[in-house]
Amino acid sequence: MAKKKTPTELGRRERQILEIVFRLGEAAVGDVLAEMPDPPAYDSVRTMLRVLEKKGLVQHRREGTKYIYRPTQSRASASRSALSHLMNTFFENSVADTMAAALDLKADDLTEDELSRLEDLIEKARKEGR
C-alpha cells in the first residue's frame, strides 16, 4: 500500500474531497459532487477519489454499480498528522509558536469554555513535566 500522505500534502481539490468524505462518513462520487460549491466534472471527482485511494487516505466498497468511499483513518488521526506536518514545516516543531499563531488568528472567537479548556491543558502539561 502507498505511504499515507497528510491532508496538508494534498492539492486543494483533493483536500476538499477528503473533507467531504470525512464529513459524510462515506460517499459515492455523486454525494461528493452534491457537496462541492464549485464542482468539477463527475469523472474528475472519480479520478481524484482513486488518487486518494492510491495515497492510502480512502478505501472503497462496491454497492451495486457504485463505489462508496470512506476514510482509512479517523478524523482525529488525520488532524494530528496534518498538524504535525504543519508544525514541522512552518514552526520548527514548536508547540508554543504553533499555538501562538493559532491564537493570533482566532483569539477573538474563543469562548470562555474554550479558554478554560486551553488553561486546563496547559496546567496538565506543566504537571506532567512536558
LINPE-V285635 format. One record per helix or strand of 2 or more residues. SS is the DSSP state (@ for helix, = for strand). FROM is the first residue (numbers start at 1). TO is the last residue. If there is no record, write none. Layout:
ss=SS from=FROM to=TO
ss=SS from=FROM to=TO
//
This chain:
ss=@ from=7 to=9
ss=@ from=12 to=24
ss== from=26 to=27
ss=@ from=29 to=35
ss=@ from=42 to=54
ss== from=58 to=63
ss== from=66 to=71
ss=@ from=75 to=90
ss=@ from=95 to=109
ss=@ from=112 to=127
//
